[in-house]
């Protein structure tokens, strides 16, 4: 699959989210990742649909909205209307998932499914043929700038094995502590979509940072 680089807007200057989105766009990103935190599912609060709506006219990127929320059912329509292209839920929501996935599809949006580091990979298996992206968390979600957890590599490998064996078409994204080195490790394990916050938005030259990351990922994926 084509390599996708998705800068995480949470790492941008919070007073200038619009400018952050435009920087990512100009720098050659493929997607823009948006972390939505409600203070319940994770111990932090980020932003809501109004920020997505405000940023949407400023960027032509694919918007992947990651809902780290305990009640996403009350937010799906608002984020869809605000301009999300994909809505990513957490597998930890359990029995709510089938209805939530169907709701996202009814809204005409792509479906992402994220899994936290402590959760057994087997929990995502029933949903693999119903999703567009499987997002493997390589940090415990809730805060940016955390250190990459290397045990996530075997989980990416498992997702890639399932995709190949069962002829599924979902993308495998990785989120948490991604830079040139850790991203390359993930690419070798089977990831194709890379969410990066601090390593990109903190770079003096955003375009060079993305170009360098993409080269590292493509080199690793080709080996």
C-alpha positions as CSV (number, residue, x, y, z in Angstrom):
1,X,0.0,0.0,0.0
2,X,1.0,3.6,-0.5
3,X,2.7,5.2,2.5
4,X,0.4,7.7,4.2
5,X,1.8,10.4,6.5
6,X,-0.7,12.0,8.9
7,X,0.6,14.9,11.1
8,X,-1.4,15.1,14.4
9,X,-2.9,18.5,14.8
10,X,-2.7,18.1,18.6
11,X,1.0,18.9,18.3
12,X,0.4,22.2,16.5
13,X,0.3,25.6,18.3
14,X,-3.1,25.4,19.9
15,X,-3.7,29.1,19.3
16,X,-3.2,28.6,15.5
17,X,-4.8,25.3,14.5
18,X,-5.7,26.7,11.1
19,X,-2.2,27.7,10.4
20,X,-1.0,24.3,11.6
21,X,-3.3,22.5,9.1
22,X,-2.1,24.7,6.3
23,X,1.6,24.0,7.3
24,X,0.9,20.3,7.1
25,X,-0.9,20.7,3.7
26,X,2.0,22.8,2.2
27,X,4.6,20.4,3.6
28,X,3.2,17.4,1.6
29,X,1.2,15.5,4.2
30,X,-1.4,13.0,3.1
31,X,-3.8,13.1,6.0
32,X,-4.4,15.4,9.0
33,X,-5.0,13.4,12.2
34,X,-7.2,15.0,14.9
35,X,-7.2,13.7,18.4
36,X,-10.5,14.3,20.2
37,X,-10.3,13.7,23.9
38,X,-13.2,14.0,26.3
39,X,-11.6,13.9,29.8
40,X,-13.4,10.6,30.5
41,X,-12.1,8.0,28.1
42,X,-8.6,9.5,28.5
43,X,-7.5,12.0,31.2
44,X,-7.2,15.0,29.0
45,X,-9.4,17.3,26.9
46,X,-8.5,18.6,23.4
47,X,-11.1,20.1,21.0
48,X,-14.5,19.5,19.5
49,X,-16.3,19.7,16.1
50,X,-16.1,23.5,15.9
51,X,-12.4,23.3,15.5
52,X,-12.7,20.7,12.8
53,X,-15.3,22.9,11.1
54,X,-13.1,25.9,11.3
55,X,-10.1,24.1,9.9
56,X,-11.9,22.3,7.1
57,X,-12.0,25.1,4.5
58,X,-8.2,25.7,5.1
59,X,-7.0,22.3,4.0
60,X,-7.7,19.7,1.3
61,X,-6.2,16.9,3.3
62,X,-8.1,13.8,4.4
63,X,-9.3,14.4,8.0
64,X,-8.9,11.4,10.3
65,X,-10.8,12.2,13.5
66,X,-9.7,10.0,16.3
67,X,-12.5,9.8,19.0
68,X,-10.9,9.0,22.4
69,X,-14.4,9.5,23.9
70,X,-16.6,7.4,26.1
71,X,-19.8,8.4,24.3
72,X,-18.9,8.8,20.6
73,X,-22.5,8.2,19.6
74,X,-23.4,11.8,20.6
75,X,-20.5,13.1,18.5
76,X,-20.5,11.2,15.2
77,X,-22.9,13.3,13.3
78,X,-21.4,16.6,14.5
79,X,-17.9,15.6,13.4
80,X,-19.2,14.2,10.1
81,X,-21.0,17.5,9.4
82,X,-17.8,19.4,10.4
83,X,-15.8,17.8,7.7
84,X,-14.3,14.5,9.0
85,X,-13.4,12.0,6.3
86,X,-12.8,9.1,8.7
87,X,-14.1,8.6,12.2
88,X,-11.9,6.4,14.3
89,X,-13.4,4.6,17.3
90,X,-11.7,2.6,20.1
91,X,-12.2,-1.2,20.2
92,X,-12.3,-0.8,24.0
93,X,-15.9,0.5,23.7
94,X,-17.0,-3.2,23.4
95,X,-20.6,-4.0,22.6
96,X,-21.3,-0.5,21.4
97,X,-19.1,-1.0,18.4
98,X,-21.4,-2.7,15.8
99,X,-24.0,0.1,16.0
100,X,-21.4,2.8,16.0
101,X,-19.7,1.4,12.9
102,X,-23.0,1.2,11.1
103,X,-23.7,4.8,12.0
104,X,-20.4,6.0,10.6
105,X,-21.1,4.1,7.4
106,X,-24.6,5.6,7.2
107,X,-23.0,9.0,7.5
108,X,-20.9,8.3,4.4
109,X,-17.6,8.3,6.3
110,X,-14.7,5.8,6.5
111,X,-14.3,3.7,9.7
112,X,-11.2,3.6,11.7
113,X,-10.7,1.3,14.7
114,X,-8.0,2.0,17.3
115,X,-6.6,-0.4,19.9
116,X,-4.7,0.6,23.1
117,X,-1.5,-1.1,24.2
118,X,-3.0,-3.2,27.0
119,X,-5.8,-4.6,24.9
120,X,-5.4,-8.1,23.4
121,X,-5.2,-7.9,19.6
122,X,-7.8,-10.7,19.3
123,X,-10.4,-8.2,20.4
124,X,-10.3,-6.4,17.0
125,X,-10.7,-9.6,14.9
126,X,-14.5,-9.6,14.6
127,X,-14.4,-6.1,13.1
128,X,-11.6,-6.4,10.5
129,X,-13.9,-6.8,7.5
130,X,-15.9,-3.8,8.6
131,X,-13.3,-1.2,8.9
132,X,-11.1,0.9,6.6
133,X,-8.2,1.5,9.0
134,X,-6.8,-0.4,12.0
135,X,-4.9,2.0,14.3
136,X,-2.4,0.4,16.6
137,X,-1.5,2.7,19.5
138,X,2.1,2.6,20.4
139,X,1.6,4.9,23.5
140,X,-1.1,4.9,26.1
141,X,-3.5,7.6,24.7
142,X,-4.3,10.9,26.2
143,X,-1.1,13.0,25.9
144,X,1.3,13.9,23.1
145,X,5.0,13.5,23.1
146,X,5.2,10.1,24.7
147,X,7.9,7.5,24.1
148,X,7.3,4.8,21.5
149,X,6.4,1.4,23.0
150,X,8.3,-1.2,21.0
151,X,6.0,-4.1,21.9
152,X,3.6,-2.5,19.4
153,X,5.7,-3.9,16.6
154,X,4.5,-7.4,17.1
155,X,0.9,-6.1,17.1
156,X,1.4,-4.4,13.8
157,X,2.9,-7.6,12.5
158,X,-0.2,-9.5,13.6
159,X,-2.5,-7.0,11.9
160,X,-0.5,-7.3,8.7
161,X,-0.6,-11.1,8.8
162,X,-4.4,-11.1,9.2
163,X,-4.8,-8.7,6.3
164,X,-2.7,-10.9,4.0
165,X,-4.2,-14.2,5.1
166,X,-7.8,-13.1,5.0
167,X,-7.4,-10.8,1.9
168,X,-8.7,-7.7,3.8
169,X,-8.0,-4.2,2.6
170,X,-7.8,-2.1,5.8
171,X,-4.9,0.2,6.2
172,X,-2.6,-0.3,9.3
173,X,-1.9,3.0,11.0
174,X,0.4,3.5,13.9
175,X,0.1,6.3,16.5
176,X,2.5,7.3,19.2
177,X,6.1,8.3,19.3
178,X,6.6,8.1,15.6
179,X,9.8,9.5,14.0
180,X,12.2,8.5,11.3
181,X,13.6,5.6,13.3
182,X,10.5,4.2,15.0
183,X,8.4,4.8,11.8
184,X,10.9,2.7,9.8
185,X,10.6,-0.1,12.4
186,X,6.8,0.0,12.0
187,X,7.0,0.0,8.2
188,X,9.1,-3.1,8.3
189,X,6.5,-4.7,10.6
190,X,3.7,-3.9,8.1
191,X,2.3,-0.5,8.9
192,X,1.5,1.8,6.0
193,X,-0.1,4.9,7.7
194,X,1.9,6.9,10.1
195,X,0.5,9.4,12.6
196,X,3.2,11.8,13.9
197,X,2.8,14.8,16.0
198,X,5.8,16.3,17.9
199,X,8.5,15.0,15.4
200,X,6.8,16.9,12.6
201,X,5.2,20.0,14.1
202,X,8.3,20.8,16.2
203,X,10.6,20.6,13.1
204,X,12.1,23.9,11.9
205,X,11.4,22.8,8.3
206,X,8.1,20.9,8.2
207,X,8.4,20.0,4.5
208,X,11.9,18.6,4.9
209,X,10.8,16.6,8.0
210,X,8.0,15.0,6.0
211,X,10.2,14.3,3.0
212,X,12.8,12.7,5.3
213,X,10.2,10.7,7.1
214,X,8.6,9.5,3.9
215,X,12.0,8.4,2.5
216,X,12.8,6.5,5.7
217,X,9.4,4.8,5.6
218,X,9.6,3.9,1.9
219,X,13.1,2.5,2.3
220,X,12.0,0.3,5.2
221,X,8.9,-0.9,3.6
222,X,10.7,-2.0,0.4
223,X,13.1,-4.3,2.3
